[in-house]
């Protein structure tokens, strides 16, 4: 029983005893509270216990030693508590860390590439997690797309395709006529060659006859000359015989010249050139064959040009059809894995080219927006290493300081405006390593603390 309980019990016992005389009560009143406590301790303590002043000396020393040990243990425990709970504030004071920090991410604004009507291909109201890169989100359809150029190209192609068979038919006819004229020219050349060969043979015969007459006249002149010396032949007859010899010689010479001319004509005819006084160097069949050849070449060139234009128009039609499809329909896909942050249009709405449609949160490239004190800010440098420690006790993430805007409050294309952190005016941006957004999700808005450990942030 404690001293207070005993005192209360004694007081109650004393109140319950019969009334005492004033002489019995007076000593208790004079002793005061301590005296009453000492009296109660003596009255209720066991009789076999020794008074405190009668205890043995070795027992008193043991009690004092125990008290010293207990006091030492209490001091050590207090120092340990102070060391444990005081180290955290000291560590936070020595380290360069942020006052506030939040996981942030950049926004990607998707705009309409064409005019048209919006159709949604993804139920964004039921989409809870990130959307994979390349996923189709919206489709823009423009039923009033301009297709005048595509129609004009198709008309030109149809006109050329109609024109090509006509040119091909003309080319076939000209080539047939040319073949006929070529056959006629070949027949004429062969006939002319045979004619010249026959003339050459005739001239050779005439030359032989003229040579025979020349020999005969030469022999006659020789006989007449010998007879004229003897006076048996008159001079008139000798002159007549001499003249016949000269005519025979000239006849032979003329026949040989005509033979040379015939040989020249034969050689020219064999080479395709015809010589004569009553016609040109080429007969009409050869000339017409040449004209047909030229016309066939012109038709081939026209046909080749038509084919080239058809091929060009076919390629232009494919390109224009692709451009028309791009102008009439456009698929809006995600450029990166992310989460729809803001939908700026709705299904069935007419939009213009360049109008914002939605904003996507790029979940793969996360950053941490933090604000720090002026003292910590002045110790930071771009490229310093930093560690983001989430408030929920998750694993720490290593990063790098990429932007120091300070108190300027520079605007940034971020989901959470850096001005939302207003406990300190000095702002820092830390880039975190890329993450698998599909597996880890978007952690934008997650709070924590950034501890800077780069060379510029050392105390």
C-alpha positions as CSV (number, residue, x, y, z in Angstrom):
1,X,0.0,0.0,0.0
2,X,1.3,3.4,-0.9
3,X,2.0,6.2,1.5
4,X,-1.0,8.3,0.1
5,X,-3.3,5.4,0.5
6,X,-2.2,4.7,4.0
7,X,-2.5,8.3,4.9
8,X,-6.0,8.4,3.6
9,X,-6.9,5.1,5.4
10,X,-5.4,6.5,8.7
11,X,-7.3,9.7,8.3
12,X,-10.5,7.8,7.7
13,X,-9.7,5.6,10.8
14,X,-9.0,8.6,12.9
15,X,-12.2,10.1,11.8
16,X,-14.1,7.0,12.7
17,X,-12.6,6.7,16.2
18,X,-14.3,8.1,19.2
19,X,-13.7,11.7,19.8
20,X,-10.4,12.3,21.4
21,X,-9.5,15.0,23.8
22,X,-7.8,18.1,22.5
23,X,-4.6,17.0,24.2
24,X,-4.5,13.9,22.1
25,X,-5.1,15.8,18.8
26,X,-2.9,18.7,19.5
27,X,0.4,16.8,19.0
28,X,-0.7,15.6,15.5
29,X,-1.7,19.1,14.5
30,X,1.7,20.5,15.6
31,X,3.6,17.8,13.6
32,X,2.1,18.8,10.3
33,X,1.7,16.6,7.2
34,X,5.2,15.1,7.4
35,X,4.8,14.2,11.0
36,X,1.6,12.5,10.3
37,X,3.2,10.5,7.5
38,X,6.1,9.5,9.7
39,X,3.7,8.4,12.4
40,X,1.6,6.4,10.0
41,X,4.8,4.7,8.5
42,X,5.8,3.7,12.0
43,X,2.4,2.4,12.9
44,X,1.9,0.3,9.8
45,X,5.5,-0.9,9.2
46,X,6.3,-4.5,10.2
47,X,7.7,-4.8,13.7
48,X,10.5,-7.2,12.7
49,X,12.0,-4.7,10.2
50,X,14.9,-2.7,11.4
51,X,14.8,1.0,11.3
52,X,16.6,2.7,8.5
53,X,19.4,3.9,10.9
54,X,19.8,0.4,12.3
55,X,20.4,-1.3,8.9
56,X,23.8,-2.8,8.1
57,X,26.5,-0.7,6.4
58,X,27.0,-3.2,3.5
59,X,23.2,-3.0,2.6
60,X,23.3,0.8,2.5
61,X,26.3,0.7,0.1
62,X,24.5,-1.8,-2.2
63,X,21.4,0.4,-2.3
64,X,23.6,3.4,-3.2
65,X,25.4,1.4,-5.9
66,X,22.0,0.4,-7.4
67,X,20.8,3.9,-7.4
68,X,23.9,5.0,-9.2
69,X,23.6,2.2,-11.8
70,X,19.9,3.1,-12.4
71,X,20.8,6.8,-12.8
72,X,23.6,5.9,-15.3
73,X,21.2,3.8,-17.3
74,X,18.7,6.5,-17.4
75,X,21.3,9.0,-18.6
76,X,22.5,6.6,-21.3
77,X,19.0,6.0,-22.5
78,X,18.3,9.7,-22.6
79,X,21.4,10.3,-24.6
80,X,20.4,7.5,-27.0
81,X,17.0,9.0,-27.5
82,X,18.5,12.4,-28.1
83,X,21.0,11.0,-30.6
84,X,18.3,9.0,-32.5
85,X,15.6,11.7,-32.6
86,X,18.1,14.6,-32.9
87,X,20.0,13.1,-35.9
88,X,17.2,13.4,-38.3
89,X,16.8,17.2,-37.9
90,X,20.6,17.6,-38.0
91,X,20.8,15.4,-41.1
92,X,18.0,17.4,-42.8
93,X,19.8,20.6,-41.8
94,X,23.2,19.4,-43.3
95,X,21.7,17.9,-46.5
96,X,20.5,20.0,-49.4
97,X,17.0,18.9,-49.9
98,X,13.7,20.2,-51.1
99,X,10.9,21.7,-49.1
100,X,8.2,20.3,-51.4
101,X,8.4,17.9,-54.3
102,X,5.9,16.4,-56.6
103,X,6.2,14.0,-59.5
104,X,5.3,15.8,-62.7
105,X,5.2,15.1,-66.4
106,X,5.1,16.9,-69.7
107,X,1.9,17.4,-71.7
108,X,1.6,16.5,-75.4
109,X,-1.1,18.5,-77.2
110,X,-2.6,16.7,-80.2
111,X,-4.2,18.9,-82.8
112,X,-6.4,18.2,-85.7
113,X,-4.5,18.0,-89.0
114,X,-7.6,18.6,-91.2
115,X,-11.0,20.1,-91.0
116,X,-13.8,17.6,-90.2
117,X,-15.9,15.8,-87.7
118,X,-14.6,14.1,-84.6
119,X,-15.3,10.4,-83.9
120,X,-14.0,8.7,-80.8
121,X,-12.4,5.2,-81.0
122,X,-11.5,4.9,-77.3
123,X,-13.9,5.1,-74.4
124,X,-12.0,7.6,-72.3
125,X,-14.5,7.6,-69.6
126,X,-13.7,3.9,-68.8
127,X,-10.0,4.1,-69.5
128,X,-8.3,4.0,-66.1
129,X,-4.6,3.4,-66.9
130,X,-2.1,4.6,-69.4
131,X,-2.7,4.1,-73.1
132,X,0.0,2.4,-75.2
133,X,2.0,4.3,-77.8
134,X,0.3,4.2,-81.3
135,X,-3.2,3.5,-79.9
136,X,-6.0,5.1,-82.0
137,X,-7.8,7.6,-79.9
138,X,-9.8,9.8,-82.4
139,X,-10.6,9.9,-86.1
140,X,-11.3,13.1,-88.0
141,X,-13.6,12.6,-91.1
142,X,-14.1,15.4,-93.7
143,X,-16.8,14.3,-96.1
144,X,-16.5,17.6,-98.0
145,X,-12.8,17.2,-98.9
146,X,-11.6,18.9,-102.1
147,X,-11.1,16.2,-104.8
148,X,-11.0,18.5,-107.9
149,X,-7.4,17.7,-108.7
150,X,-8.0,14.0,-108.3
151,X,-10.9,14.1,-110.7
152,X,-9.0,16.2,-113.2
153,X,-6.1,13.7,-113.2
154,X,-8.5,10.8,-113.7
155,X,-10.1,12.6,-116.7
156,X,-6.7,13.2,-118.2
157,X,-5.8,9.6,-117.7
158,X,-9.0,8.4,-119.3
159,X,-8.4,10.7,-122.3
160,X,-4.9,9.3,-122.9
161,X,-6.1,5.8,-122.5
162,X,-8.7,6.4,-125.2
163,X,-6.1,8.1,-127.4
164,X,-3.5,5.3,-127.1
165,X,-5.4,2.6,-129.1
166,X,-5.9,5.1,-131.9
167,X,-2.2,5.9,-132.1
168,X,-1.4,2.2,-132.0
169,X,-3.7,1.5,-134.9
170,X,-2.2,4.2,-137.0
171,X,1.3,3.0,-136.2
172,X,0.3,-0.5,-137.3
173,X,-1.1,0.8,-140.6
174,X,1.9,2.9,-141.3
175,X,4.2,0.0,-140.6
176,X,2.2,-2.2,-143.0
177,X,2.4,0.4,-145.7
178,X,6.1,0.9,-145.1
179,X,6.6,-2.8,-145.5
180,X,4.7,-2.8,-148.8
181,X,6.7,0.1,-150.1
182,X,9.9,-1.5,-148.9
183,X,9.0,-4.6,-150.9
184,X,8.2,-2.4,-154.0
185,X,11.5,-0.6,-153.6
186,X,13.4,-3.9,-153.3
187,X,11.7,-5.1,-156.5
188,X,12.5,-1.9,-158.3
189,X,16.2,-2.1,-157.2
190,X,16.5,-5.7,-158.2
191,X,14.9,-4.9,-161.6
192,X,17.1,-1.9,-162.1
193,X,20.2,-3.9,-161.2
194,X,19.2,-6.6,-163.7
195,X,18.6,-4.0,-166.3
196,X,22.0,-2.4,-165.8
197,X,23.6,-5.8,-165.9
198,X,21.9,-6.5,-169.2
199,X,23.0,-3.1,-170.6
200,X,26.6,-3.8,-169.5
201,X,26.5,-7.1,-171.3
202,X,25.2,-5.4,-174.4
203,X,27.8,-2.7,-174.2
204,X,30.5,-5.3,-173.8
205,X,29.2,-7.0,-177.0
206,X,29.2,-3.6,-178.8
207,X,32.8,-3.0,-177.6
208,X,33.8,-6.4,-179.0
209,X,32.1,-5.7,-182.3
210,X,33.7,-2.2,-182.5
211,X,37.0,-3.7,-181.7
212,X,36.6,-6.2,-184.5
213,X,35.6,-3.5,-187.0
214,X,38.6,-1.5,-185.8
215,X,40.9,-4.4,-186.5
216,X,39.4,-4.9,-189.9
217,X,39.6,-1.2,-190.8
218,X,43.2,-1.1,-189.5
219,X,44.1,-4.0,-191.8
220,X,42.3,-2.3,-194.7
221,X,44.2,0.9,-194.2
222,X,47.5,-0.9,-194.1
223,X,46.7,-2.7,-197.4
224,X,45.5,0.5,-199.0
225,X,48.6,2.3,-197.9
226,X,50.9,-0.3,-199.5
227,X,48.8,-0.3,-202.7
228,X,48.7,3.5,-202.8
229,X,52.5,3.5,-202.9
230,X,52.5,1.3,-206.0
231,X,49.7,3.4,-207.5
232,X,47.1,0.6,-207.5
233,X,44.8,2.5,-205.0
234,X,43.9,6.1,-205.4
235,X,44.3,8.7,-202.7
236,X,40.6,9.1,-202.4
237,X,40.1,5.5,-201.6
238,X,42.9,5.6,-199.1
239,X,41.3,8.6,-197.3
240,X,38.0,6.7,-197.2
241,X,39.5,3.7,-195.6
242,X,41.4,5.8,-193.1
243,X,38.2,7.6,-192.1
244,X,36.5,4.2,-191.5
245,X,39.4,3.2,-189.3
246,X,38.9,6.4,-187.2
247,X,35.2,5.9,-186.9
248,X,35.7,2.3,-185.8
249,X,38.2,3.5,-183.2
250,X,35.8,6.2,-181.9
251,X,32.9,3.7,-181.8
252,X,34.9,1.3,-179.7
253,X,35.9,4.2,-177.4
254,X,32.3,5.4,-177.0
255,X,31.2,1.9,-176.2
256,X,33.8,1.6,-173.5
257,X,32.7,4.9,-172.0
258,X,29.0,3.8,-172.0
259,X,30.2,0.6,-170.3
260,X,31.9,2.6,-167.6
261,X,28.7,4.7,-167.1
262,X,26.7,1.5,-166.8
263,X,29.1,0.1,-164.3
264,X,28.7,3.3,-162.2
265,X,24.9,3.1,-162.3
266,X,25.1,-0.6,-161.4
267,X,27.2,0.1,-158.4
268,X,24.9,2.9,-157.2
269,X,21.9,0.7,-157.7
270,X,23.4,-2.0,-155.6
271,X,24.0,0.7,-152.9
272,X,20.4,1.9,-153.1
273,X,21.0,5.0,-155.2
274,X,19.7,5.2,-158.7
275,X,21.3,7.4,-161.3
276,X,19.7,8.6,-164.5
277,X,18.6,11.6,-166.5
278,X,14.9,11.0,-166.5
279,X,14.3,10.3,-162.8
280,X,15.6,11.3,-159.4
281,X,18.2,9.5,-157.4
282,X,15.4,7.5,-155.7
283,X,12.2,6.2,-157.2
284,X,8.8,7.1,-155.8
285,X,8.4,3.8,-153.9
286,X,11.6,4.4,-152.1
287,X,10.6,8.0,-151.3
288,X,7.2,7.0,-150.0
289,X,8.8,4.2,-148.0
290,X,11.1,6.9,-146.4
291,X,8.0,9.0,-145.6
292,X,6.3,6.1,-144.0
293,X,9.3,5.3,-142.0
294,X,9.5,8.9,-140.7
295,X,5.8,8.8,-139.9
296,X,6.1,5.5,-138.1
297,X,8.9,7.0,-136.0
298,X,6.7,10.0,-135.2
299,X,3.8,7.7,-134.2
300,X,6.2,5.7,-132.0
301,X,7.3,8.8,-130.3
302,X,3.7,10.0,-129.8
303,X,2.8,6.5,-128.4
304,X,5.8,6.5,-126.1
305,X,4.9,10.0,-124.9
306,X,1.3,8.9,-124.2
307,X,2.6,5.8,-122.3
308,X,4.9,8.1,-120.2
309,X,2.0,10.4,-119.5
310,X,-0.2,7.5,-118.5
311,X,2.4,6.2,-116.1
312,X,3.0,9.7,-114.7
313,X,-0.7,10.3,-114.3
314,X,-1.1,6.8,-112.6
315,X,1.5,7.8,-110.1
316,X,0.0,11.2,-109.6
317,X,-3.4,9.7,-109.1
318,X,-2.0,7.3,-106.4
319,X,-0.3,10.2,-104.7
320,X,-3.3,12.5,-105.0
321,X,-5.6,9.7,-103.7
322,X,-3.3,9.4,-100.7
323,X,-3.3,13.1,-100.2
324,X,-7.1,13.2,-100.5
325,X,-7.4,10.4,-98.0
326,X,-5.2,12.3,-95.7
327,X,-7.3,15.4,-96.2
328,X,-10.6,13.6,-95.8
329,X,-9.7,11.2,-93.0
330,X,-7.1,11.5,-90.2
331,X,-6.3,9.1,-87.4
332,X,-5.2,10.6,-84.1
333,X,-2.8,8.2,-82.4
334,X,-0.7,8.6,-79.3
335,X,2.9,9.6,-80.0
336,X,4.0,8.1,-76.7
337,X,2.6,5.9,-73.9
338,X,0.6,8.2,-71.7
339,X,-2.7,9.0,-70.1
340,X,-5.4,11.3,-71.4
341,X,-5.1,14.4,-69.3
342,X,-7.6,16.8,-70.9
343,X,-10.2,16.1,-73.6
344,X,-10.8,19.3,-75.4
345,X,-13.5,18.1,-77.9
346,X,-16.3,15.6,-78.1
347,X,-17.7,13.1,-80.6
348,X,-19.6,14.7,-83.4
349,X,-18.0,18.1,-83.0
350,X,-16.7,19.9,-86.1
351,X,-13.1,21.0,-85.8
352,X,-10.7,23.1,-87.8
353,X,-7.2,22.2,-88.9
354,X,-4.8,23.0,-86.1
355,X,-7.5,23.0,-83.3
356,X,-6.4,21.3,-80.1
357,X,-8.2,18.0,-79.5
358,X,-6.7,16.5,-76.3
359,X,-3.7,16.7,-74.1
360,X,-1.8,13.5,-73.3
361,X,0.3,13.0,-70.2
362,X,3.7,11.5,-71.2
363,X,4.0,8.9,-68.5
364,X,7.4,7.6,-69.8
365,X,9.3,10.8,-69.2
366,X,8.6,11.8,-65.7
367,X,10.2,14.8,-63.8
368,X,10.1,16.0,-60.3
369,X,9.2,19.6,-59.6
370,X,10.5,20.8,-56.3
371,X,11.1,24.0,-54.5
372,X,14.0,24.7,-52.2
373,X,15.3,27.3,-49.9
374,X,17.5,30.1,-51.1
375,X,20.5,28.6,-49.4
376,X,20.0,25.2,-51.0
377,X,19.3,26.7,-54.4
378,X,22.6,28.6,-54.5
379,X,24.4,25.3,-53.9
380,X,22.8,23.5,-56.8
381,X,24.2,23.2,-60.4
382,X,22.8,21.7,-63.5
383,X,23.7,18.0,-63.8
384,X,23.8,17.4,-60.0
385,X,22.6,14.0,-58.9
386,X,19.4,13.9,-56.9
387,X,17.2,11.3,-55.2
388,X,13.5,11.4,-54.9
389,X,12.1,9.9,-51.8
390,X,8.4,9.3,-52.0
391,X,6.3,10.2,-49.0
392,X,4.5,6.9,-49.0
393,X,7.7,5.0,-48.3
394,X,8.2,3.7,-51.8
395,X,11.7,3.0,-53.3
396,X,13.8,6.0,-53.9
397,X,14.5,7.1,-57.5
398,X,17.7,8.5,-58.8
399,X,17.5,11.6,-61.1
400,X,19.5,14.6,-62.5
401,X,18.9,18.3,-62.0
402,X,17.9,19.6,-65.5
403,X,16.5,23.0,-64.8
404,X,17.0,25.7,-62.2
405,X,14.3,28.4,-62.7
406,X,14.8,30.0,-59.3
407,X,12.2,32.6,-58.3
408,X,11.4,33.5,-61.9
409,X,8.5,31.0,-62.2
410,X,9.3,30.3,-65.8
411,X,6.2,28.6,-67.5
412,X,6.6,25.0,-68.5
413,X,4.5,22.5,-70.4
414,X,3.9,20.4,-67.3
415,X,0.8,18.8,-65.9
416,X,1.2,20.5,-62.5
417,X,2.2,24.1,-62.7
418,X,5.4,24.7,-60.7
419,X,3.7,27.7,-59.1
420,X,1.5,25.3,-57.2
421,X,4.5,24.7,-54.8
422,X,4.5,27.9,-52.9
423,X,6.3,27.2,-49.6
424,X,9.5,28.4,-51.1
425,X,9.9,30.5,-54.2
426,X,13.0,28.8,-55.6
427,X,12.1,26.0,-58.1
428,X,14.1,23.1,-59.3
429,X,13.3,20.4,-62.0
430,X,14.8,16.9,-61.7
431,X,14.6,14.5,-64.6
432,X,13.9,10.8,-63.7
433,X,14.9,7.8,-65.8
434,X,12.3,6.5,-68.3
435,X,9.9,4.0,-66.9
436,X,7.5,1.4,-68.3
437,X,4.3,3.4,-68.0
438,X,2.1,0.4,-68.9
439,X,3.5,-1.6,-66.0
440,X,4.1,1.1,-63.5
441,X,1.3,3.5,-64.4
442,X,1.4,7.3,-64.2
443,X,2.6,8.5,-60.9
444,X,2.0,12.2,-61.5
445,X,1.1,14.0,-58.4
446,X,3.0,11.7,-56.0
447,X,4.6,13.8,-53.3
448,X,7.9,13.3,-51.6
449,X,11.3,14.9,-50.9
450,X,14.3,15.4,-53.2
451,X,17.7,15.0,-51.7
452,X,20.6,16.6,-53.7
453,X,23.9,14.8,-53.7
454,X,25.8,16.3,-56.7
455,X,29.1,18.1,-56.5
456,X,27.3,21.5,-56.5
457,X,25.1,20.6,-53.6
458,X,27.8,19.5,-51.1
459,X,28.0,21.7,-48.0
